[in-house]
Amino acid sequence: MLTLVILKFHKTTILTVYFDQNCGICMKVYKIFETLNSSYLKLSLLQEANNEINQEMAYTYIASKSMEKSYYGYDTYHEILSRIPVFSLLYPIMKLELVSKIGRSIYRKVANSRTCKIS
């Protein structure tokens, strides 16, 4: 039963996630996701993104792109978790209005505490 629930929320389209190589927090998160090794996540450096995403937004919020659209900030983490089978159960929970509101607030606090220079 749990397997069926996981499969329901597990996305199988590839999500490219862009990390700012000049940001210590960003690169720590990069290494964490690198160890999870999902075949549906492609980890890239922001400096290699070209015109695939909004560069200005991407230096403020973690950015990602799938075939359908681009995501920034909390929405990127939401999409990342949907592509890692064991975490895909969190996908519907993260969509709940209260959880989303709290998650976005926490994300902003962490993003604002970055000590790196915006490239």
N, CA, C and O atoms as a MOPAC input file, in Angstrom:
PM7 MOZYME 1SCF
protein

 N      0.82300 1    -1.19900 1     0.00000 1
 C      0.00000 1     0.00000 1     0.00000 1
 C      0.86900 1     1.26700 1     0.00000 1
 O      0.63300 1     2.19300 1    -0.77600 1
 N      1.86700 1     1.29000 1     0.87500 1
 C      2.75300 1     2.45500 1     0.94300 1
 C      3.46000 1     2.67000 1    -0.38800 1
 O      3.65100 1     3.80800 1    -0.81800 1
 N      3.84700 1     1.58600 1    -1.03500 1
 C      4.50500 1     1.68300 1    -2.33900 1
 C      3.60100 1     2.36200 1    -3.35800 1
 O      4.06800 1     3.18000 1    -4.15000 1
 N      2.32400 1     2.03600 1    -3.34600 1
 C      1.37300 1     2.66000 1    -4.27600 1
 C      1.23900 1     4.15300 1    -4.01900 1
 O      1.14900 1     4.94300 1    -4.95900 1
 N      1.22700 1     4.53700 1    -2.75900 1
 C      1.13400 1     5.95800 1    -2.41000 1
 C      2.38500 1     6.68500 1    -2.88200 1
 O      2.29600 1     7.77600 1    -3.44600 1
 N      3.54300 1     6.08900 1    -2.65500 1
 C      4.80000 1     6.70100 1    -3.10300 1
 C      4.79100 1     6.86900 1    -4.61700 1
 O      5.14600 1     7.93200 1    -5.12800 1
 N      4.38900 1     5.83400 1    -5.33000 1
 C      4.36300 1     5.90800 1    -6.79400 1
 C      3.38900 1     6.96100 1    -7.30100 1
 O      3.62000 1     7.56500 1    -8.34800 1
 N      2.30800 1     7.18400 1    -6.57400 1
 C      1.32200 1     8.18700 1    -6.99000 1
 C      1.93200 1     9.59100 1    -7.01800 1
 O      1.63600 1    10.37600 1    -7.91800 1
 N      2.77000 1     9.90400 1    -6.05000 1
 C      3.31900 1    11.25400 1    -5.94500 1
 C      4.74000 1    11.38700 1    -6.49000 1
 O      5.27000 1    12.49500 1    -6.57300 1
 N      5.35100 1    10.27600 1    -6.85700 1
 C      6.72800 1    10.30900 1    -7.36700 1
 C      6.73300 1    10.76700 1    -8.82800 1
 O      6.14200 1    10.11900 1    -9.69200 1
 N      7.40500 1    11.88600 1    -9.09100 1
 C      7.49200 1    12.40700 1   -10.45900 1
 C      8.68600 1    11.78000 1   -11.16700 1
 O      9.73800 1    11.56200 1   -10.56500 1
 N      8.50800 1    11.49700 1   -12.44600 1
 C      9.58100 1    10.84200 1   -13.19700 1
 C     10.14000 1    11.70800 1   -14.31900 1
 O     10.92600 1    11.23100 1   -15.13800 1
 N      9.74200 1    12.97100 1   -14.36200 1
 C     10.38500 1    13.87800 1   -15.31300 1
 C     11.66000 1    14.40400 1   -14.66100 1
 O     11.73200 1    14.53900 1   -13.44000 1
 N     12.64600 1    14.69400 1   -15.47300 1
 C     13.92600 1    15.17300 1   -14.93500 1
 C     13.81200 1    16.63700 1   -14.53300 1
 O     13.28300 1    17.46800 1   -15.27100 1
 N     14.32000 1    16.92300 1   -13.34800 1
 C     14.36200 1    18.28600 1   -12.82300 1
 C     15.82700 1    18.69300 1   -12.74600 1
 O     16.62300 1    18.04000 1   -12.07200 1
 N     16.18300 1    19.77300 1   -13.43800 1
 C     17.53800 1    20.31300 1   -13.34300 1
 C     17.52700 1    21.37700 1   -12.25600 1
 O     16.74300 1    22.32500 1   -12.31200 1
 N     18.39800 1    21.21700 1   -11.26600 1
 C     18.46900 1    22.14000 1   -10.13700 1
 C     19.78100 1    22.90500 1   -10.24300 1
 O     20.84700 1    22.31400 1   -10.41600 1
 N     19.68700 1    24.23600 1   -10.13700 1
 C     20.85900 1    25.09800 1   -10.30300 1
 C     21.32300 1    25.62800 1    -8.94900 1
 O     20.53200 1    26.17400 1    -8.18000 1
 N     22.61100 1    25.45900 1    -8.67100 1
 C     23.20500 1    25.89000 1    -7.41100 1
 C     24.25700 1    26.95800 1    -7.67800 1
 O     25.05000 1    26.84000 1    -8.61300 1
 N     24.25900 1    28.00700 1    -6.85000 1
 C     25.24800 1    29.07900 1    -6.95200 1
 C     26.55700 1    28.58500 1    -6.33600 1
 O     26.63200 1    28.36300 1    -5.12700 1
 N     27.57500 1    28.41500 1    -7.15500 1
 C     28.85300 1    27.88300 1    -6.66400 1
 C     29.58000 1    28.85200 1    -5.73900 1
 O     30.54400 1    28.45600 1    -5.08300 1
 N     29.15000 1    30.10500 1    -5.66700 1
 C     29.76500 1    31.08600 1    -4.77400 1
 C     29.06300 1    31.15700 1    -3.42300 1
 O     29.39100 1    32.01300 1    -2.60100 1
 N     28.11800 1    30.28400 1    -3.18800 1
 C     27.31800 1    30.29700 1    -1.96600 1
 C     27.59900 1    29.03300 1    -1.15600 1
 O     27.34900 1    27.91900 1    -1.61800 1
 N     28.11500 1    29.21800 1     0.04400 1
 C     28.44700 1    28.07600 1     0.89900 1
 C     27.24500 1    27.20600 1     1.23300 1
 O     27.31900 1    25.98100 1     1.14400 1
 N     26.12900 1    27.83700 1     1.62100 1
 C     24.91100 1    27.08300 1     1.94000 1
 C     24.45500 1    26.29500 1     0.71400 1
 O     24.10500 1    25.11900 1     0.81200 1
 N     24.46300 1    26.95400 1    -0.43200 1
 C     24.00900 1    26.30500 1    -1.67300 1
 C     24.83800 1    25.06500 1    -1.97800 1
 O     24.29000 1    24.03000 1    -2.35600 1
 N     26.13500 1    25.16300 1    -1.81800 1
 C     27.00700 1    24.03900 1    -2.15000 1
 C     26.87900 1    22.90200 1    -1.12600 1
 O     27.07300 1    21.73700 1    -1.47400 1
 N     26.55400 1    23.22800 1     0.12900 1
 C     26.29000 1    22.16700 1     1.11300 1
 C     25.02900 1    21.40200 1     0.72600 1
 O     24.99100 1    20.17400 1     0.80400 1
 N     24.00600 1    22.13100 1     0.31300 1
 C     22.76000 1    21.49600 1    -0.13100 1
 C     23.02900 1    20.66000 1    -1.38100 1
 O     22.49800 1    19.55900 1    -1.52300 1
 N     23.85000 1    21.18300 1    -2.27700 1
 C     24.24200 1    20.45400 1    -3.49300 1
 C     24.82100 1    19.08900 1    -3.12400 1
 O     24.43600 1    18.06900 1    -3.69500 1
 N     25.75000 1    19.07800 1    -2.16500 1
 C     26.40200 1    17.82900 1    -1.76200 1
 C     25.40500 1    16.84600 1    -1.14000 1
 O     25.51500 1    15.63700 1    -1.34200 1
 N     24.44400 1    17.36200 1    -0.39100 1
 C     23.41700 1    16.49100 1     0.20000 1
 C     22.61500 1    15.81100 1    -0.90000 1
 O     22.42700 1    14.59400 1    -0.87400 1
 N     22.14200 1    16.59300 1    -1.86500 1
 C     21.34400 1    16.01100 1    -2.94300 1
 C     22.18600 1    15.11600 1    -3.85000 1
 O     21.67300 1    14.16600 1    -4.44100 1
 N     23.46100 1    15.41800 1    -3.95500 1
 C     24.36000 1    14.58000 1    -4.75000 1
 C     24.44300 1    13.16800 1    -4.15500 1
 O     24.51400 1    12.18300 1    -4.89000 1
 N     24.43200 1    13.07900 1    -2.82800 1
 C     24.50600 1    11.76100 1    -2.17800 1
 C     23.20300 1    10.97500 1    -2.33000 1
 O     23.22200 1     9.74500 1    -2.28700 1
 N     22.08100 1    11.65800 1    -2.50600 1
 C     20.79900 1    10.96500 1    -2.67200 1
 C     20.68400 1    10.31300 1    -4.04300 1
 O     19.95700 1     9.33200 1    -4.20400 1
 N     21.38500 1    10.84200 1    -5.01800 1
 C     21.56400 1    10.20900 1    -6.32200 1
 C     20.26500 1     9.74600 1    -6.99000 1
 O     20.14100 1     8.57700 1    -7.35500 1
 N     19.31400 1    10.63800 1    -7.14800 1
 C     18.07500 1    10.31100 1    -7.85500 1
 C     18.30000 1    10.46000 1    -9.35600 1
 O     18.90500 1    11.43300 1    -9.80600 1
 N     17.81600 1     9.50400 1   -10.11700 1
 C     17.98200 1     9.58500 1   -11.57200 1
 C     17.06900 1    10.64100 1   -12.19000 1
 O     17.16400 1    10.92000 1   -13.38500 1
 N     16.19000 1    11.22600 1   -11.38800 1
 C     15.28500 1    12.26200 1   -11.89500 1
 C     15.73700 1    13.66700 1   -11.51400 1
 O     15.03600 1    14.64300 1   -11.77800 1
 N     16.90900 1    13.76700 1   -10.89300 1
 C     17.49600 1    15.06600 1   -10.54800 1
 C     18.80100 1    15.24300 1   -11.30200 1
 O     19.65100 1    14.35300 1   -11.31500 1
 N     18.94800 1    16.38800 1   -11.92100 1
 C     20.21600 1    16.74300 1   -12.56100 1
 C     20.71900 1    17.97700 1   -11.82500 1
 O     20.07000 1    19.02300 1   -11.84900 1
 N     21.85800 1    17.86300 1   -11.17800 1
 C     22.41500 1    18.97000 1   -10.40900 1
 C     23.40200 1    19.73100 1   -11.27300 1
 O     24.31900 1    19.14400 1   -11.84600 1
 N     23.21200 1    21.04800 1   -11.36600 1
 C     24.07100 1    21.89800 1   -12.20000 1
 C     24.44900 1    23.15200 1   -11.43200 1
 O     23.81300 1    23.51600 1   -10.44300 1
 N     25.48900 1    23.79800 1   -11.90900 1
 C     25.88800 1    25.07800 1   -11.32500 1
 C     25.12400 1    26.19600 1   -12.01700 1
 O     24.90000 1    26.16000 1   -13.22700 1
 N     24.73700 1    27.16900 1   -11.24400 1
 C     23.96200 1    28.29500 1   -11.75700 1
 C     24.69600 1    29.00700 1   -12.88200 1
 O     24.07700 1    29.49300 1   -13.82900 1
 N     26.01400 1    29.06700 1   -12.77400 1
 C     26.81100 1    29.76300 1   -13.76800 1
 C     26.74000 1    29.08200 1   -15.14100 1
 O     27.14300 1    29.67800 1   -16.14000 1
 N     26.24000 1    27.85600 1   -15.20600 1
 C     26.11300 1    27.12100 1   -16.47100 1
 C     24.69800 1    27.18100 1   -17.04400 1
 O     24.42000 1    26.54600 1   -18.06100 1
 N     23.80900 1    27.92500 1   -16.41200 1
 C     22.38400 1    27.87900 1   -16.76000 1
 C     22.01900 1    28.57600 1   -18.06100 1
 O     20.97300 1    28.26900 1   -18.63300 1
 N     22.83000 1    29.49300 1   -18.54800 1
 C     22.51300 1    30.26400 1   -19.75700 1
 C     21.16000 1    30.95200 1   -19.60400 1
 O     20.92500 1    31.62300 1   -18.59900 1
 N     20.27700 1    30.80100 1   -20.56800 1
 C     18.97800 1    31.48100 1   -20.51500 1
 C     17.84000 1    30.55100 1   -20.11900 1
 O     16.67300 1    30.86900 1   -20.34800 1
 N     18.16300 1    29.41800 1   -19.53300 1
 C     17.14000 1    28.43200 1   -19.19100 1
 C     16.24700 1    28.88100 1   -18.04500 1
 O     15.10100 1    28.44000 1   -17.94400 1
 N     16.75600 1    29.75100 1   -17.18100 1
 C     16.00200 1    30.24100 1   -16.03000 1
 C     16.22200 1    31.73400 1   -15.88600 1
 O     17.09100 1    32.30100 1   -16.54800 1
 N     15.45100 1    32.37100 1   -15.03400 1
 C     15.61200 1    33.78500 1   -14.73300 1
 C     16.83000 1    33.92900 1   -13.81300 1
 O     16.75900 1    33.60500 1   -12.62800 1
 N     17.93900 1    34.41300 1   -14.36200 1
 C     19.20300 1    34.49800 1   -13.62100 1
 C     19.08300 1    35.37700 1   -12.37600 1
 O     19.61200 1    35.03300 1   -11.31900 1
 N     18.40000 1    36.49300 1   -12.49800 1
 C     18.27300 1    37.41200 1   -11.36300 1
 C     17.56500 1    36.72300 1   -10.19500 1
 O     18.01000 1    36.81900 1    -9.05100 1
 N     16.47700 1    36.03800 1   -10.48100 1
 C     15.75700 1    35.31000 1    -9.42600 1
 C     16.60200 1    34.17300 1    -8.87000 1
 O     16.55000 1    33.87900 1    -7.67600 1
 N     17.37700 1    33.53900 1    -9.73600 1
 C     18.15500 1    32.36700 1    -9.33800 1
 C     19.28500 1    32.70400 1    -8.37000 1
 O     19.73600 1    31.82900 1    -7.63100 1
 N     19.75000 1    33.94400 1    -8.35900 1
 C     20.78000 1    34.33200 1    -7.40000 1
 C     20.18200 1    34.65800 1    -6.03700 1
 O     20.91100 1    34.79800 1    -5.05500 1
 N     18.86400 1    34.77900 1    -5.97300 1
 C     18.18400 1    35.02800 1    -4.70900 1
 C     17.52200 1    33.76000 1    -4.18300 1
 O     17.52700 1    33.50100 1    -2.98000 1
 N     16.95700 1    32.97600 1    -5.08800 1
 C     16.24600 1    31.74300 1    -4.73700 1
 C     16.89500 1    30.57300 1    -5.46700 1
 O     17.35400 1    30.73000 1    -6.59800 1
 N     16.93900 1    29.39600 1    -4.83100 1
 C     17.39600 1    28.20900 1    -5.54900 1
 C     16.45800 1    28.01200 1    -6.73800 1
 O     15.24400 1    28.17200 1    -6.60900 1
 N     17.01200 1    27.66900 1    -7.87700 1
 C     16.21800 1    27.58000 1    -9.11000 1
 C     16.26900 1    26.16800 1    -9.68100 1
 O     17.23400 1    25.42700 1    -9.49400 1
 N     15.19300 1    25.82800 1   -10.38300 1
 C     15.15000 1    24.53400 1   -11.06300 1
 C     14.26600 1    24.63800 1   -12.29200 1
 O     13.46100 1    25.56000 1   -12.42800 1
 N     14.43400 1    23.67100 1   -13.18000 1
 C     13.64500 1    23.65900 1   -14.41200 1
 C     13.33200 1    22.22600 1   -14.78800 1
 O     14.19900 1    21.35200 1   -14.78600 1
 N     12.06300 1    22.01000 1   -15.11200 1
 C     11.65100 1    20.71900 1   -15.66300 1
 C     11.15100 1    20.99600 1   -17.07100 1
 O     11.21300 1    22.13000 1   -17.54400 1
 N     10.66500 1    19.98500 1   -17.72700 1
 C     10.14300 1    20.19200 1   -19.08200 1
 C      8.97000 1    21.17300 1   -19.06700 1
 O      8.78100 1    21.94100 1   -20.01100 1
 N      8.18900 1    21.14100 1   -17.99300 1
 C      6.99000 1    21.96700 1   -17.94000 1
 C      7.25700 1    23.43100 1   -17.60300 1
 O      6.71000 1    24.32700 1   -18.24700 1
 N      8.09900 1    23.67800 1   -16.59400 1
 C      8.28900 1    25.06100 1   -16.15200 1
 C      9.50100 1    25.21800 1   -15.24500 1
 O     10.20600 1    24.25600 1   -14.94300 1
 N      9.72600 1    26.46700 1   -14.81700 1
 C     10.80300 1    26.78100 1   -13.88100 1
 C     10.21800 1    26.94700 1   -12.48300 1
 O      9.06400 1    27.34200 1   -12.31900 1
 N     11.03300 1    26.63900 1   -11.48500 1
 C     10.62200 1    26.75800 1   -10.08500 1
 C     11.70800 1    27.51400 1    -9.33700 1
 O     12.88100 1    27.46400 1    -9.70700 1
 N     11.30400 1    28.21900 1    -8.27500 1
 C     12.25400 1    28.99200 1    -7.48100 1
 C     11.92900 1    28.83500 1    -5.99700 1
 O     10.76900 1    28.68800 1    -5.61500 1
 N     12.98200 1    28.86900 1    -5.16200 1
 C     12.80200 1    28.83800 1    -3.71600 1
 C     12.13600 1    27.56800 1    -3.20900 1
 O     12.50900 1    26.45900 1    -3.59100 1
 N     11.14800 1    27.74700 1    -2.34500 1
 C     10.41800 1    26.63600 1    -1.72700 1
 C      9.88000 1    25.67900 1    -2.77800 1
 O      9.90100 1    24.46300 1    -2.58700 1
 N      9.39700 1    26.22600 1    -3.88800 1
 C      8.83500 1    25.38000 1    -4.94500 1
 C      9.88200 1    24.42900 1    -5.52500 1
 O      9.54900 1    23.31300 1    -5.92500 1
 N     11.13200 1    24.85800 1    -5.57400 1
 C     12.19900 1    23.96800 1    -6.04200 1
 C     12.36300 1    22.79000 1    -5.09000 1
 O     12.45600 1    21.64500 1    -5.53200 1
 N     12.39900 1    23.06100 1    -3.78400 1
 C     12.52400 1    21.96300 1    -2.82200 1
 C     11.32500 1    21.02700 1    -2.91000 1
 O     11.47000 1    19.81000 1    -2.79200 1
 N     10.16400 1    21.58700 1    -3.11300 1
 C      8.94000 1    20.80000 1    -3.28100 1
 C      9.09700 1    19.84600 1    -4.46000 1
 O      8.76600 1    18.66500 1    -4.36100 1
 N      9.60200 1    20.36200 1    -5.57200 1
 C      9.79600 1    19.54600 1    -6.76900 1
 C     10.91700 1    18.51700 1    -6.58700 1
 O     10.80800 1    17.39000 1    -7.07100 1
 N     11.98100 1    18.89700 1    -5.89800 1
 C     13.08200 1    17.96000 1    -5.63900 1
 C     12.56500 1    16.74500 1    -4.87200 1
 O     12.82700 1    15.60300 1    -5.25200 1
 N     11.83000 1    16.99900 1    -3.79300 1
 C     11.34700 1    15.89600 1    -2.96200 1
 C     10.40200 1    14.97600 1    -3.71800 1
 O     10.32400 1    13.78400 1    -3.42300 1
 N      9.68200 1    15.52600 1    -4.69500 1
 C      8.75900 1    14.68900 1    -5.47300 1
 C      9.49900 1    13.73000 1    -6.40300 1
 O      8.88900 1    12.81300 1    -6.95400 1
 N     10.79000 1    13.92800 1    -6.58200 1
 C     11.57600 1    13.07800 1    -7.48200 1
 C     12.48500 1    12.09800 1    -6.74400 1
 O     13.23100 1    11.34300 1    -7.36700 1
 N     12.41700 1    12.11500 1    -5.43600 1
 C     13.16900 1    11.16100 1    -4.62100 1
 C     12.12900 1    10.24800 1    -3.96800 1
 O     11.39200 1    10.68200 1    -3.08200 1
 N     12.06700 1     8.98800 1    -4.40200 1
 C     10.95800 1     8.12100 1    -3.97500 1
 C     10.63500 1     8.14600 1    -2.48400 1
 O      9.46700 1     8.27000 1    -2.11700 1
 N     11.62000 1     8.03300 1    -1.63400 1
 C     11.34700 1     7.97200 1    -0.20200 1
 C     10.75400 1     9.28700 1     0.33100 1
 O     10.03400 1     9.27700 1     1.33000 1
 N     11.04700 1    10.40300 1    -0.32000 1
 C     10.52800 1    11.69800 1     0.12100 1
 C      9.26300 1    12.13000 1    -0.61500 1
 O      8.64300 1    13.12800 1    -0.24800 1
 N      8.88000 1    11.39300 1    -1.64100 1
 C      7.72900 1    11.82400 1    -2.44100 1
 C      6.43000 1    11.84300 1    -1.64200 1
 O      5.45900 1    12.47600 1    -2.05800 1
 N      6.39900 1    11.16300 1    -0.50900 1
 C      5.22900 1    11.23800 1     0.37300 1
 C      5.03600 1    12.64600 1     0.93500 1
 O      3.92300 1    13.02800 1     1.29400 1
 N      6.11600 1    13.41100 1     1.00800 1
 C      6.02500 1    14.78000 1     1.52600 1
 C      5.40400 1    15.74000 1     0.51900 1
 O      4.95000 1    16.82100 1     0.89300 1
 N      5.37900 1    15.35500 1    -0.74900 1
 C      4.87000 1    16.22900 1    -1.80900 1
 C      3.46500 1    16.75300 1    -1.51500 1
 O      3.26500 1    17.96700 1    -1.54900 1
 N      2.48400 1    15.89600 1    -1.22800 1
 C      1.14100 1    16.43300 1    -0.96400 1
 C      1.07100 1    17.22900 1     0.33700 1
 O      0.28700 1    18.17200 1     0.44800 1
 N      1.88400 1    16.85600 1     1.31600 1
 C      1.88800 1    17.58800 1     2.58700 1
 C      2.42100 1    18.99500 1     2.38100 1
 O      1.89300 1    19.95500 1     2.94200 1
 N      3.47800 1    19.11800 1     1.56600 1
 C      4.07500 1    20.43100 1     1.31200 1
 C      3.15200 1    21.34500 1     0.51500 1
 O      3.36000 1    22.55800 1     0.48600 1
 N      2.13800 1    20.78100 1    -0.13000 1
 C      1.17900 1    21.58800 1    -0.89100 1
 C      0.09800 1    22.19700 1    -0.00100 1
 O     -0.58800 1    23.13300 1    -0.41300 1
 N     -0.05800 1    21.67300 1     1.21400 1
 C     -1.05800 1    22.22000 1     2.12700 1
 C     -0.73400 1    23.68100 1     2.40900 1
 O      0.42700 1    24.04400 1     2.59500 1
 N     -1.76600 1    24.51400 1     2.44100 1
 C     -1.56200 1    25.96000 1     2.56000 1
 C     -0.73000 1    26.34200 1     3.78100 1
 O      0.19900 1    27.14100 1     3.66700 1
 N     -1.05100 1    25.78600 1     4.94300 1
 C     -0.32400 1    26.13500 1     6.16200 1
 C      1.13400 1    25.67900 1     6.08300 1
 O      2.04200 1    26.43300 1     6.43500 1
 N      1.35700 1    24.46100 1     5.62600 1
 C      2.71900 1    23.93100 1     5.50500 1
 C      3.51500 1    24.76000 1     4.50200 1
 O      4.67700 1    25.08900 1     4.74100 1
 N      2.88800 1    25.09400 1     3.38700 1
 C      3.53800 1    25.90200 1     2.35800 1
 C      3.91500 1    27.28200 1     2.89800 1
 O      5.01300 1    27.77400 1     2.64200 1
 N      3.01600 1    27.89300 1     3.63400 1
 C      3.26500 1    29.22900 1     4.20300 1
 C      4.45000 1    29.18800 1     5.17200 1
 O      5.33100 1    30.04600 1     5.12100 1
 N      4.46300 1    28.19100 1     6.04700 1
 C      5.56300 1    28.04100 1     7.00600 1
 C      6.86600 1    27.72200 1     6.26700 1
 O      7.91400 1    28.28600 1     6.58200 1
 N      6.80000 1    26.82400 1     5.29300 1
 C      7.98300 1    26.44600 1     4.51900 1
 C      8.59400 1    27.62000 1     3.77600 1
 O      9.81400 1    27.78400 1     3.75500 1
 N      7.74500 1    28.43600 1     3.16900 1
 C      8.23900 1    29.61700 1     2.44900 1
 C      8.89900 1    30.60400 1     3.40900 1
 O      9.91900 1    31.21000 1     3.07900 1
 N      8.31900 1    30.76100 1     4.58600 1
 C      8.88100 1    31.66800 1     5.58700 1
 C     10.25600 1    31.17700 1     6.05700 1
 O     11.20200 1    31.95900 1     6.15300 1
 N     10.35600 1    29.89500 1     6.34200 1
 C     11.64400 1    29.32200 1     6.75900 1
 C     12.66200 1    29.45500 1     5.62900 1
 O     13.81500 1    29.81600 1     5.86400 1
 N     12.23200 1    29.16200 1     4.40400 1
 C     13.13900 1    29.27600 1     3.26300 1
 C     13.68400 1    30.70300 1     3.15600 1
 O     14.88600 1    30.88900 1     2.97000 1
 N     12.82000 1    31.70200 1     3.27000 1
 C     13.24900 1    33.10900 1     3.16000 1
 C     14.26700 1    33.45300 1     4.23700 1
 O     15.25700 1    34.12800 1     3.95500 1
 N     14.03900 1    32.99700 1     5.47300 1
 C     14.98200 1    33.28800 1     6.55800 1
 C     16.35600 1    32.69800 1     6.25400 1
 O     17.37500 1    33.36200 1     6.44700 1
 N     16.38600 1    31.47300 1     5.78700 1
 C     17.66300 1    30.82900 1     5.45400 1
 C     18.31300 1    31.53700 1     4.26600 1
 O     19.51000 1    31.82000 1     4.29400 1
 N     17.53700 1    31.82400 1     3.23000 1
 C     18.08300 1    32.49200 1     2.03700 1
 C     18.61800 1    33.87900 1     2.38500 1
 O     19.65300 1    34.29200 1     1.86200 1
 N     17.92600 1    34.59400 1     3.25400 1
 C     18.37500 1    35.93300 1     3.63800 1
 C     19.62400 1    35.89700 1     4.50800 1
 O     20.33900 1    36.89500 1     4.60300 1
 N     19.89700 1    34.76000 1     5.14300 1
 C     21.07300 1    34.66800 1     6.01300 1
 C     22.33200 1    34.27000 1     5.25000 1
 O     23.40600 1    34.15500 1     5.84000 1
 N     22.20300 1    34.06200 1     3.95000 1
 C     23.38400 1    33.71300 1     3.15100 1
 C     24.42200 1    34.81800 1     3.27600 1
 O     24.09300 1    36.00300 1     3.22700 1
 N     25.66600 1    34.42000 1     3.43800 1
 C     26.73500 1    35.41400 1     3.58500 1
 C     27.53100 1    35.60400 1     2.30500 1
 O     28.46900 1    36.39900 1     2.26100 1
 N     27.15700 1    34.87600 1     1.27000 1
 C     27.90900 1    34.99300 1     0.01800 1
 C     27.50800 1    36.25500 1    -0.73200 1
 O     26.42700 1    36.80700 1    -0.52800 1
 N     28.39300 1    36.68700 1    -1.59100 1
 C     28.09000 1    37.82800 1    -2.45800 1
 C     27.25600 1    37.34000 1    -3.62100 1
 O     27.48200 1    36.25200 1    -4.15000 1
 N     26.30600 1    38.13900 1    -4.00900 1
 C     25.54600 1    37.82200 1    -5.20700 1
 C     26.47500 1    38.05300 1    -6.39200 1
 O     27.03900 1    39.13500 1    -6.55700 1
 N     26.62200 1    37.01500 1    -7.21100 1
 C     27.56300 1    37.08300 1    -8.34100 1
 C     27.11000 1    38.05300 1    -9.39500 1
 O     27.78800 1    38.22700 1   -10.40700 1

